[in-house]
Amino acid sequence: MKSKLILLVGLLILLISSCAYNDGIIQKDNIAYLKLTGNLNEISLQIDDGSINQLIDISEDTIYEIKLGIHIITVRRNSEIIVKRKLYFDNQITKEVVVKWKKISYC
């Protein structure tokens, strides 16, 4: 009798706990983000071999959407390469690129 009571209580607990389970699939957008920090005065940004975007008045709070995959990020100031990096962007990941005054950084 005691074993039947324990079995019944166990089944009741399983029944109650299974009702709380919510099965759902959440898929986030396939997009990554790029954030520039550091000295952002009068810089231009080039992603891969695309066109150069002049970024005159940007703040460190600006985040750019970028496609997933490997990209070459080039930052120039007065036609001089300040930063050139090859970065891998994964889903929902933000990569931060620090822009210095004149130091060239190749990775």
RAKA-V430446 format. One record per pair of residues at least 24 apart in sequence whose C-alpha atoms are under 6 Angstrom apart, sorted by the first residue. I is the first residue (numbers start at 0). GAP is how many residues later the second one is. D is the distance in whole Angstrom. If there is no record, write none. Layout:
i:I gap:GAP d:D
i:I gap:GAP d:D
This chain:
i:29 gap:61 d:5
i:30 gap:36 d:6
i:30 gap:37 d:6
i:30 gap:60 d:6
i:30 gap:61 d:6
i:31 gap:33 d:6
i:31 gap:34 d:5
i:31 gap:57 d:6
i:31 gap:59 d:5
i:31 gap:60 d:5
i:31 gap:61 d:5
i:32 gap:31 d:5
i:32 gap:32 d:5
i:32 gap:33 d:6
i:32 gap:61 d:4
i:33 gap:29 d:6
i:33 gap:30 d:5
i:33 gap:60 d:6
i:33 gap:61 d:5
i:34 gap:28 d:5
i:34 gap:61 d:5
i:35 gap:60 d:6
i:35 gap:61 d:5
i:35 gap:62 d:6
i:36 gap:61 d:5
i:37 gap:60 d:5
i:37 gap:61 d:5
i:38 gap:60 d:6
i:38 gap:61 d:6
i:42 gap:33 d:6
i:42 gap:34 d:5
i:43 gap:31 d:6
i:43 gap:32 d:5
i:44 gap:29 d:6
i:44 gap:30 d:5
i:45 gap:27 d:6
i:45 gap:28 d:5
i:46 gap:25 d:6
i:46 gap:26 d:5
i:47 gap:24 d:5
